[in-house]
């Protein structure tokens, strides 16, 4: 009996890797994307000048997996505010043409650092940029586009036998930021609001047990560093990834942001706090890696679709009334919306990518576009969790707006309405927002057998 128990424990741990043939092949890629010139940083409308140096480098990282049937998958992560479809679609098309990789089998995501550069077509309505800064952003977008492809290509060209495991930890620094006040919801601190402190961890090791890659995730905005910070940084996620890579030379650490639309780090506002949160997260990932984990198996199944989300009704007159608004952002937004009306193309709907990845019957990852609030993560884990774990990633494949739940939409505030000004969208979503997102989720989940 003791011998049997030892064998069972070994099958759950990294110690089992040398004992038998690997279940997967895995490859990794890593490309530096630190800007070589001052560039406007994204995420805060109050910034007034370009970047001033860098705390550490920014990277695109990629992990390619291939199951025993030849089914492939590439996870891509970037130390950026977002990867819009204007970038991800062409890269996905290029990967399909060169490697035969179906769109459903490439997952793009960004850490959503607010100390990274503006990325082409994402949040550009937030700033009134001059011609030179616009050119710099365009050049940087070209660099990022190539880096995404190069990292994925490197990973696909590096496939070697590997085993894959899954485990979870916890980190406590995320807090709900939707603070109720007498004047409505504001961005602040709401300890009573919903959160999810779970830290999912995917471990990839070679036949000798050495770590090749770790993909880890957390539902928290990368906003430890505020609007008065002008140095390039990956915020807490950047520090966490680098800490893990320093601990495991030759491995890549990829961070995925979960449904963090209404979650902020706490406390925040200083560089040392970003480092502190990142190192605490990395330490928790290390703890998970060192303990028994759940082995993952193939085949890898994948599904991808683009649904449509509807905006609440709006009229030309609504925006005409805001042309002389004292808030320059609201006035600029009104001009942008009126331009769409003048071109007879007012924005009524928006495309919304939804993706599902399933490893046999051992783990499913959902990849949702946009800044999704934590309500979705909590609800979907209840609906699809249980014996087979579920990861609900956000900021994936496109980030064109916040995605409020119906509760958040009804409460109002930044995530529900005000943020649309900076994303160049006409206003809040229709009341069927949650219904439409969940319907798309159920479609992709059904396609992967859930």
C-alpha positions in Angstrom: 0.0 0.0 0.0 2.8 2.4 0.8 4.4 1.7 -2.5 1.2 2.3 -4.3 0.7 5.6 -2.5 4.2 6.7 -3.5 3.6 5.9 -7.2 0.3 7.9 -7.1 2.0 10.9 -5.5 4.9 10.8 -8.1 2.3 10.9 -10.9 1.1 14.3 -9.6 4.5 15.9 -9.2 7.3 17.0 -11.4 9.3 14.0 -10.1 7.3 11.9 -12.5 8.6 13.5 -15.6 11.7 11.2 -16.2 9.7 8.0 -15.5 7.9 7.7 -18.8 7.3 9.2 -22.3 6.2 12.9 -22.4 2.6 13.6 -23.3 3.3 16.8 -25.2 6.0 18.7 -27.1 6.6 22.2 -26.0 8.6 25.2 -27.4 9.2 28.7 -26.1 10.0 32.1 -27.7 10.9 35.5 -26.2 11.4 38.8 -28.1 12.3 42.1 -26.5 9.9 45.0 -27.3 11.3 47.8 -25.1 10.9 51.1 -27.1 14.2 52.6 -28.2 12.9 56.2 -28.2 10.6 58.2 -25.9 7.0 57.1 -26.5 3.6 58.0 -25.1 2.5 55.7 -22.3 -1.0 54.3 -22.2 -3.7 53.8 -19.7 -4.0 57.3 -18.0 -5.5 60.3 -19.8 -3.8 62.7 -17.5 -0.3 62.0 -18.8 1.2 65.0 -20.6 4.5 63.9 -22.1 6.3 60.8 -23.5 8.2 58.2 -21.5 11.4 58.8 -19.6 13.5 55.7 -19.6 12.7 52.2 -18.4 12.6 50.3 -15.1 13.1 47.0 -17.0 12.6 45.6 -20.4 9.3 44.7 -22.0 8.8 41.3 -23.7 6.6 39.3 -25.9 6.7 35.7 -24.7 5.3 32.6 -26.4 4.6 29.0 -25.5 3.8 26.4 -28.1 2.3 23.0 -27.2 1.7 20.0 -29.4 -0.3 17.0 -28.3 0.3 13.3 -29.2 -2.1 13.7 -32.2 -0.2 16.6 -33.6 -2.7 19.2 -32.4 -0.9 22.5 -31.8 -1.6 25.6 -29.7 0.3 28.8 -29.1 -0.1 31.0 -26.0 1.3 34.5 -26.6 1.7 37.2 -23.8 3.0 40.8 -24.2 4.0 43.4 -21.6 1.6 45.9 -23.1 -1.7 47.7 -22.3 -3.5 45.6 -25.0 -3.2 43.8 -28.3 -6.0 45.1 -30.6 -7.4 43.1 -33.5 -5.7 45.5 -35.8 -2.5 43.7 -34.7 -3.7 40.2 -33.7 -5.7 39.4 -36.8 -2.8 39.9 -39.2 -0.4 38.0 -37.0 -2.9 35.1 -36.7 -3.4 35.1 -40.5 0.3 35.0 -41.0 0.7 32.1 -38.6 -2.0 30.2 -40.3 -0.5 30.7 -43.7 3.0 29.7 -42.7 2.3 27.1 -40.0 -1.2 25.9 -40.8 -2.3 27.1 -37.4 -6.0 27.6 -37.1 -7.2 30.9 -35.6 -8.7 29.1 -32.6 -5.3 27.7 -31.7 -3.5 31.1 -31.1 -4.3 32.9 -27.9 -3.1 36.6 -27.7 -3.1 38.5 -24.5 -1.5 41.5 -22.8 -0.6 42.1 -19.2 -2.5 45.4 -19.4 0.4 47.4 -17.8 -0.4 51.1 -17.5 3.3 51.9 -17.8 3.7 50.5 -21.3 3.5 52.3 -24.7 0.3 53.3 -26.5 -0.4 50.4 -28.9 -1.8 51.1 -32.4 -5.6 51.7 -32.4 -6.0 51.0 -28.7 -7.1 53.9 -26.5 -5.8 56.4 -29.0 -9.0 58.4 -28.4 -7.5 59.1 -24.9 -4.8 61.4 -26.3 -4.5 64.4 -28.6 -1.2 63.4 -30.1 0.9 65.4 -32.5 2.3 64.1 -35.8 5.6 62.9 -34.4 4.2 61.0 -31.4 1.6 59.4 -33.8 4.5 58.3 -36.1 6.3 56.8 -33.1 3.3 54.8 -32.1 2.9 53.6 -35.6 6.5 52.5 -35.8 6.2 50.8 -32.4 3.0 49.0 -33.6 5.0 47.6 -36.5 7.7 46.4 -34.1 5.1 44.7 -31.9 3.4 43.0 -34.8 6.7 41.5 -36.0 7.7 40.5 -32.4 4.4 38.6 -31.9 5.1 36.6 -35.0 8.7 36.0 -34.3 8.0 34.8 -30.7 5.4 32.4 -31.9 7.6 31.2 -34.8 10.5 30.6 -32.3 8.2 28.6 -30.0 6.9 26.5 -32.9 10.5 25.8 -34.1 11.5 24.7 -30.6 9.2 21.8 -29.9 10.6 19.2 -27.6 9.1 16.4 -25.4 7.4 17.9 -22.3 4.9 17.2 -19.6 2.3 19.8 -18.5 0.6 20.2 -15.1 -1.9 22.5 -13.5 -2.2 23.9 -10.0 -3.6 26.9 -8.1 -2.4 29.3 -5.5 -3.7 32.5 -3.9 -2.6 36.2 -3.8 -4.4 38.8 -1.7 -3.3 42.2 -3.1 -6.3 42.6 -5.6 -9.3 44.5 -4.3 -12.5 45.6 -5.9 -12.2 49.3 -7.0 -15.9 50.2 -7.5 -16.4 52.3 -4.4 -20.0 53.4 -3.7 -20.5 57.0 -2.7 -23.4 59.4 -2.3 -22.7 60.7 -5.8 -22.5 57.2 -7.4 -19.7 54.7 -8.1 -16.1 56.0 -8.2 -12.8 54.3 -8.7 -11.5 53.8 -5.2 -11.4 50.9 -2.7 -14.3 48.6 -2.0 -13.3 45.7 0.4 -16.9 44.5 0.2 -17.0 44.1 -3.5 -16.5 40.8 -5.4 -12.9 39.5 -6.0 -11.3 36.3 -7.0 -7.8 35.8 -5.4 -7.0 32.4 -7.1 -3.8 32.2 -9.0 -4.0 29.5 -11.8 -0.6 28.0 -12.8 0.3 25.9 -15.8 3.7 24.2 -15.5 5.7 22.9 -18.6 8.8 20.8 -17.9 11.1 18.7 -20.0 11.7 14.9 -19.6 14.4 15.6 -17.1 12.0 17.6 -14.9 13.6 21.0 -15.7 11.1 23.9 -16.0 10.7 25.1 -19.6 7.7 27.5 -19.1 5.1 28.6 -16.6 1.9 30.3 -17.5 0.3 32.0 -14.5 -2.7 34.4 -14.0 -4.4 36.7 -11.6 -7.5 38.9 -11.7 -6.0 42.3 -11.0 -5.3 45.4 -13.1 -1.6 46.3 -13.6 -2.1 49.7 -12.2 0.2 49.8 -9.2 2.0 52.6 -11.0 -0.1 55.7 -11.4 -0.5 58.5 -13.9 2.5 60.5 -12.6 4.8 57.6 -13.4 6.7 58.1 -16.7 9.1 55.2 -16.8 8.4 52.1 -18.9 7.5 49.1 -16.8 5.5 45.9 -16.8 4.1 46.8 -13.4 3.6 43.9 -10.9 3.2 41.4 -13.7 6.5 42.4 -15.2 8.3 42.0 -11.9 6.7 38.6 -11.4 7.6 37.3 -14.8 11.2 38.5 -14.4 11.5 37.0 -10.9 10.4 33.6 -12.2 12.7 33.7 -15.2 15.7 34.7 -13.0 14.9 31.8 -10.7 14.7 29.4 -13.7 17.3 30.4 -16.4 16.2 29.4 -19.8 12.5 29.2 -19.0 9.8 31.7 -19.9 7.2 33.0 -17.5 3.9 34.2 -19.1 1.4 36.2 -17.2 -2.3 36.3 -18.2 -4.7 38.9 -16.7 -8.0 37.4 -15.7 -11.3 39.2 -15.3 -9.8 42.3 -13.7 -11.9 45.1 -15.2 -12.9 46.2 -11.7 -9.9 45.0 -9.7 -6.9 47.1 -8.6 -3.7 46.3 -6.6 -3.9 47.4 -3.0 -1.9 49.3 -1.9 -0.7 51.1 -5.0 1.0 54.3 -6.2 4.7 53.5 -5.8 7.4 51.6 -7.7 8.4 49.6 -4.6 4.8 48.4 -4.3 4.8 47.1 -7.9 7.9 45.2 -7.1 6.5 44.0 -3.8 3.3 42.7 -5.4 5.2 41.1 -8.3 7.6 39.3 -6.0 4.8 38.1 -3.8 3.0 36.7 -6.8 6.1 35.0 -8.1 6.8 33.5 -4.7 3.2 32.0 -4.6 3.8 30.6 -8.1 7.0 29.0 -6.9 5.2 27.4 -4.0 2.6 25.9 -6.4 5.3 24.6 -8.7 7.0 22.9 -5.8 4.0 21.0 -4.7 1.9 18.2 -6.3 0.0 19.4 -9.4 -2.7 18.0 -11.7 -1.2 16.4 -14.9 -2.8 17.7 -18.1 -3.5 15.5 -21.0 -4.5 15.8 -24.7 -6.0 16.1 -27.1 -6.0 19.9 -27.3 -9.3 21.2 -28.5 -9.9 24.8 -29.5 -12.8 27.0 -30.6 -13.0 30.7 -31.6 -15.9 32.9 -32.6 -16.6 36.6 -33.0 -20.0 37.7 -31.8 -21.6 41.2 -31.8 -22.3 43.3 -28.7 -24.9 46.1 -28.9 -24.6 49.6 -27.6 -27.5 51.4 -26.0 -29.5 53.7 -28.3 -27.8 57.0 -29.1 -28.5 59.9 -31.4 -26.6 62.6 -33.2 -28.2 65.2 -30.9 -26.8 63.6 -27.8 -23.2 64.2 -29.1 -24.0 67.7 -30.5 -24.9 68.7 -26.9 -21.4 67.7 -25.7 -19.4 69.6 -28.3 -18.7 72.5 -25.9 -18.3 70.3 -22.8 -15.8 71.7 -20.3 -14.1 68.3 -20.2 -11.8 68.2 -23.2 -12.0 64.4 -23.4 -15.8 64.4 -23.6 -15.7 67.2 -26.3 -13.2 65.3 -28.4 -15.3 62.1 -28.0 -18.3 64.0 -29.2 -16.5 65.2 -32.3 -15.4 61.6 -33.0 -18.9 60.2 -32.7 -20.3 63.0 -34.9 -17.8 62.2 -37.5 -19.1 58.7 -37.6 -22.7 60.1 -38.0 -21.5 62.4 -40.8 -20.0 59.4 -42.6 -23.4 57.6 -42.1 -21.6 55.0 -40.0 -22.7 55.5 -36.4 -21.4 52.8 -34.1 -24.3 50.5 -33.1 -22.5 47.3 -32.4 -19.0 46.0 -31.8 -17.3 42.7 -32.6 -16.3 40.6 -29.6 -13.9 37.6 -29.8 -14.5 34.6 -27.5 -12.1 31.6 -27.4 -12.0 28.3 -25.6 -9.0 25.9 -25.2 -9.5 22.4 -23.6 -6.8 19.9 -22.5 -8.5 16.5 -22.8 -10.8 16.4 -19.8 -8.3 18.0 -17.4 -8.5 21.8 -17.9 -10.3 24.5 -19.9 -9.2 28.0 -20.6 -11.6 30.7 -21.7 -10.1 33.7 -23.4 -12.5 36.8 -23.4 -11.8 40.0 -25.2 -11.9 43.4 -23.4 -11.6 44.6 -19.8 -14.0 42.1 -18.3 -15.3 42.6 -14.8 -14.8 39.9 -12.2 -18.5 39.0 -12.1 -18.0 36.9 -15.3 -15.1 35.0 -13.8 -17.0 34.1 -10.6 -20.2 33.1 -12.5 -18.4 31.0 -15.2 -16.3 29.2 -12.6 -19.5 28.2 -10.8 -21.1 27.1 -14.0 -18.2 25.2 -15.6 -15.9 24.5 -12.7 -16.0 21.6 -10.4 -14.0 18.4 -11.2 -12.4 20.0 -14.3 -10.8 23.4 -13.5 -11.6 26.5 -15.6 -9.3 29.6 -16.2 -11.2 32.7 -17.3 -8.7 35.0 -19.0 -9.6 38.5 -20.2 -7.8 41.2 -22.3 -7.4 38.4 -24.9 -7.3 38.8 -28.7 -8.7 42.3 -28.7 -9.3 45.1 -26.1 -11.7 47.6 -27.5 -13.8 48.4 -24.4 -14.8 47.4 -20.9 -17.2 44.5 -20.6 -19.5 45.1 -17.6 -21.9 42.6 -16.2 -25.5 43.6 -16.0 -25.1 44.5 -12.3 -22.2 46.8 -13.1 -24.0 48.3 -16.1 -27.0 49.2 -13.9 -24.8 50.7 -11.2 -22.9 52.9 -13.6 -19.5 54.4 -13.1 -16.3 54.1 -15.1 -16.4 50.5 -16.1 -20.0 50.8 -17.2 -20.0 54.1 -19.1 -17.3 56.7 -18.6 -14.5 54.5 -20.0 -16.2 54.5 -23.4 -15.0 58.0 -24.0 -11.4 56.9 -24.0 -12.1 53.8 -26.1 -13.9 55.9 -28.8 -17.1 54.0 -28.3 -20.5 55.7 -28.3 -21.6 54.9 -24.8 -22.8 52.1 -22.5 -23.8 48.7 -23.8 -27.4 47.6 -24.2 -29.0 45.7 -21.2 -28.4 42.4 -23.0 -24.6 42.7 -22.7 -24.2 39.8 -20.2 -26.7 37.6 -22.1 -24.8 38.0 -25.3 -21.3 37.4 -23.8 -22.6 34.2 -22.0 -24.3 33.0 -25.1 -21.0 33.2 -27.0 -19.2 31.5 -24.2 -21.6 28.6 -24.2 -21.1 28.2 -28.0 -17.3 27.8 -27.7 -17.5 25.7 -24.6 -19.9 23.3 -26.4 -17.5 23.1 -29.4 -14.7 21.9 -27.1 -16.9 19.4 -25.4 -17.9 21.2 -22.2 
